[in-house]
Amino acid sequence: MESSRKQRILIVDDDSAVQVSLALLLKQSGFDTVCCDDPRQALEQLARQPADLVLQDMNFSLRTSGEEGLQLLAEIKRLQPALPVLLMTAWGSIALAVKGVQAGAANFFTKPWDNAQLMELIRTTLDTAAPAPAGCPTRAALDAQFDFSGIVGEHPRLLKVLATVGQVAATRAPVLILGESGCGKELIADALHRNSPRAAQAIVKINMGAITPSLFESEMFGHVRGAFTDARTDRKGHVASAHEGTLFLDEIGELNRSDQVKLLRVLQDQTYQAVGASRTERADIRVVSATNRELAELVAAGEFREDLFYRLNLITIRLPPLRERRSDIPLLARHIIGQVSASYGLGPATIAPAALEWLSAQPWPGNIRQLKQTLERTLLLVGKSELKQADFIATEQHEHGGALGGQRLGVDGMTLEQVERHMIAKALEQHQGNISRVAKALGLSRTALYRRLERHGLGGGEAPEAGHEARA
């Protein structure tokens, strides 16, 4: 029977030692393997015999640019779009592997690899691989099967994300959600929890950038009475609160290295110890994390632990920024304006077609969060039941002291890092360096803002002593 055939994995690497090591490991785990030395052989093999997964190196000659690997990946995805590919790379080529994942690879692993981690990655990739659907699923089809309430949009890139969420929600595999600030990562975390067997229990959300190192253990693991000076009663930590539910670690890229070690222990054996306690407790948790930073590149730079990275990213979901799903902007705008009108007790409001076109053409570096802020501000300042393009422009002029705001329209051609620096600098100027107000305006914690100030060389980035406000 077809259902009883062993899953076949194609190994593509010009190093015979790598081929032998991987083939032996996979054979011991019950897989069939086929080995190839170069891209040409790999494509010929795929044409002759189907494979369930490809393990592919990035370089096949003295050149180490990775171009051959990216070309092979592109050809495999062109011929067999649903065939999952795992890339092999060295630590010096992390950025190249990230580029490969962005081009369609399911994930990557590094040489030398950890056998247990690699097999877990391979099994999860095979379990969640799409069964070659005939085209992208429709939003109606996804909504009939899963609960994606609160997530607005029908763009193919969003539908692909939602299909992945539906596939992995029922598992306990850790999920890493990557995406720019304001693009809806928390909504995806909510959807993962809501569609999982843990939905009846809590999803506990923690902003990792807002927890100071001195309070990390107490906040995460709790403490017992008398553990330290102010510990007057026992306190349950976030991990205990998420028992049998989901632990959502937002801004995971902001976690410092010393606290990364403490978090890793929990993820490795699902146990923790409250501060001051003598007994170890167990925690049945499903971990979902999110960041607007590229964790793999932080690992390569020595800022994020490799072992923790592999614990978090068994499944990686990349959420597209708003500018890459512009067809969804009218749907989002109508949805948001309805919510805002209701929340303020206003009558029904609409947006003129020309205004929707204008909104759809903007770059939105702040993504959905910025779109919502613009709509809310315009509705409140204009006070009309139908918003027109002139109303948005007039509101922008009002916001920037009467001058037509070029801040939002002048970021074309800038990198994401440059846009982030630009937005922070403008917010500092607008709020006269008041760190609390800048952090609130940008939707960041003070701690996360200080780290960005330091990274971008704005205002030194040194956090003030507790109880004192920083001013530029």
KAURPE-V90726 format. One record per run of one state. SS is the DSSP state (H for helix, E for strand, C for the rest). FROM is the first residue (numbers start at 1). TO is the last residue. If there is no record, write none. Layout:
((SS/FROM/TO) (SS/FROM/TO))
//
This chain:
((C/1/1) (H/2/4) (C/5/7) (E/8/12) (C/13/15) (H/16/28) (C/29/31) (E/32/36) (C/37/38) (H/39/48) (C/49/52) (E/53/57) (C/58/66) (H/67/79) (C/80/83) (E/84/89) (C/90/90) (H/91/102) (C/103/106) (E/107/110) (C/111/114) (H/115/128) (C/129/138) (H/139/145) (C/146/155) (H/156/168) (C/169/174) (E/175/178) (C/179/184) (H/185/194) (C/195/202) (E/203/207) (H/208/210) (C/211/212) (H/213/221) (C/222/222) (E/223/223) (C/224/234) (E/235/235) (C/236/237) (H/238/241) (C/242/245) (E/246/250) (C/251/251) (H/252/254) (C/255/256) (H/257/269) (C/270/270) (E/271/272) (C/273/274) (E/275/275) (C/276/280) (E/281/282) (C/283/285) (E/286/291) (C/292/294) (H/295/300) (C/301/305) (H/306/312) (C/313/314) (E/315/318) (C/319/321) (H/322/324) (C/325/325) (H/326/343) (C/344/349) (E/350/351) (C/352/352) (H/353/361) (C/362/366) (H/367/382) (C/383/385) (E/386/387) (C/388/388) (H/389/399) (C/400/415) (H/416/430) (C/431/434) (H/435/442) (C/443/445) (H/446/456) (C/457/472))
//
